[in-house]
Amino acid sequence: MREPVPSGNRYFLAKTDPESYPFEQLEREKQTVWDGVRNAQALRAIRDMKRGDRVFIYHSMGDAAVVGVADVVGDERRDARDATLAVEELRFRCRIEPPVSLREIKESGLFNDWSLVRQSRLSTMAAPPEFVKWMRAKRPACKF
C-alpha cells in the first residue's frame, strides 16, 4: 500500500542514464536510493525534496524523455560514501506511457525558462507547477 501523499506536495525532475539505471529497474525493485548527484545546483534540489514530494524520472540518453514518476519516501540524508553529497529514497509510482519526449516539451514552447530546457546538463531540478498540470493533461492514466 502506498503512503498517503500530503496535499501541497512538490514536484521535481531527476535524470538518469538508462544504460546505468533504467526506470524499469526502479519499477522492478520498487524503491531505490537516488545518489550520485554532484552538481551544487542539483544537490540543492535533492536537499529540498521532502517525504511526499513527487519526482518525474527522465531518461537522458537515447530518446530523451520523461518515463515515469516516483514518490519521495525518505528524508534527505548524507551520502555514506561522501558526506558532502546528499541522497534521497525514491519509490516507484507509475510509468508514463508513452514517454513524453524532450522534443515535445520544447515544442510546446511553455517551458523555455525551465532548467530542463535551458541547462541540459543539470541532473536534478524542481518541476514548475505548469509542467505538472501540462503532464497531467497529457498522461492522465499516471496518477501523480
C-alpha positions in Angstrom: 0.0 0.0 0.0 1.3 3.5 -0.9 1.9 6.0 1.8 -0.6 8.9 1.6 0.9 12.0 -0.1 0.3 15.2 1.8 -1.5 18.0 -0.1 0.8 20.7 -1.3 3.4 18.2 -2.3 6.1 19.5 -4.7 7.5 18.1 -7.9 11.0 17.6 -9.1 12.7 16.0 -12.1 15.6 13.7 -11.9 17.6 12.5 -14.8 19.1 9.0 -15.2 21.1 7.4 -18.0 19.0 4.4 -19.0 22.2 2.3 -19.5 23.3 2.8 -15.9 19.9 2.9 -14.1 16.8 2.5 -16.3 13.4 3.3 -15.0 12.5 -0.3 -15.5 14.9 -1.2 -12.7 13.1 1.1 -10.3 9.8 -0.4 -11.4 11.2 -3.9 -10.6 12.9 -3.0 -7.4 10.0 -0.7 -6.2 12.4 1.5 -4.2 15.9 2.9 -4.5 18.4 5.3 -3.1 18.9 8.2 -5.6 22.6 9.1 -5.4 25.5 10.2 -7.5 24.4 13.8 -7.8 27.4 16.1 -7.6 26.5 19.4 -9.1 25.8 22.0 -6.5 22.5 23.2 -8.0 21.2 19.7 -8.5 22.2 18.9 -4.9 20.1 21.8 -3.7 17.1 20.1 -5.4 17.9 16.8 -3.7 18.2 18.6 -0.3 14.9 20.4 -1.0 13.0 17.1 -1.5 10.7 16.1 1.3 8.7 12.9 2.1 5.6 13.0 -0.1 7.0 15.0 -2.9 7.0 13.5 -6.4 9.8 13.1 -8.9 9.5 12.8 -12.7 12.1 10.3 -13.8 13.8 11.3 -17.1 15.9 9.2 -19.3 18.7 11.5 -20.5 20.3 9.4 -23.2 18.9 8.0 -26.4 15.3 9.2 -26.8 15.4 11.8 -24.0 12.0 11.7 -22.3 10.1 11.7 -19.0 9.4 8.0 -18.5 7.8 7.7 -15.1 7.1 9.1 -11.6 8.4 8.2 -8.2 7.4 9.3 -4.7 10.0 10.7 -2.2 9.6 8.3 0.8 12.6 9.1 2.9 14.2 12.2 4.3 17.3 13.6 2.6 20.4 12.4 4.2 24.2 12.5 3.6 25.7 10.0 1.2 27.6 7.4 3.2 30.4 7.4 0.6 30.8 11.2 0.6 29.4 13.4 3.4 29.4 16.4 1.1 26.7 14.8 -1.1 23.1 14.1 -0.4 20.9 11.1 -1.3 17.1 10.6 -1.3 14.9 7.5 -1.1 12.5 7.1 -4.0 9.7 4.6 -4.6 8.2 3.7 -8.0 4.8 5.3 -8.5 3.8 4.9 -12.2 5.1 4.6 -15.7 4.3 7.3 -18.2 3.1 5.7 -21.4 4.1 6.7 -23.9 7.0 8.7 -22.5 6.9 12.5 -23.0 10.0 13.4 -25.1 12.2 16.4 -24.6 11.2 17.4 -28.1 7.5 17.5 -27.1 8.4 19.6 -24.1 10.5 22.0 -26.1 8.0 22.2 -29.0 5.2 23.2 -26.5 7.0 26.5 -26.0 5.7 26.6 -22.5 8.8 25.8 -20.6 11.6 27.8 -22.3 12.7 29.2 -18.9 12.8 25.9 -17.1 16.2 24.3 -16.4 15.3 21.2 -18.3 15.3 23.2 -21.5 17.9 25.8 -20.6 20.5 23.7 -18.7 20.6 20.4 -20.4 23.4 19.0 -18.1 21.6 19.7 -14.8 20.6 16.3 -13.4 18.0 17.2 -10.7 15.7 20.2 -10.5 12.4 21.4 -9.3 9.5 21.0 -11.8 7.3 24.0 -12.3 3.6 23.7 -11.4 2.7 24.5 -15.0 4.7 21.5 -16.2 2.8 19.2 -13.7 -0.5 20.5 -14.9 0.6 20.0 -18.6 1.8 16.5 -17.8 -1.4 15.5 -16.1 -3.4 16.6 -19.1 -1.1 14.7 -21.5 -0.9 11.5 -19.5 -3.9 11.3 -17.1 -3.5 7.5 -16.7 -0.4 8.0 -14.4 -2.0 9.4 -11.2 0.5 11.9 -9.8 
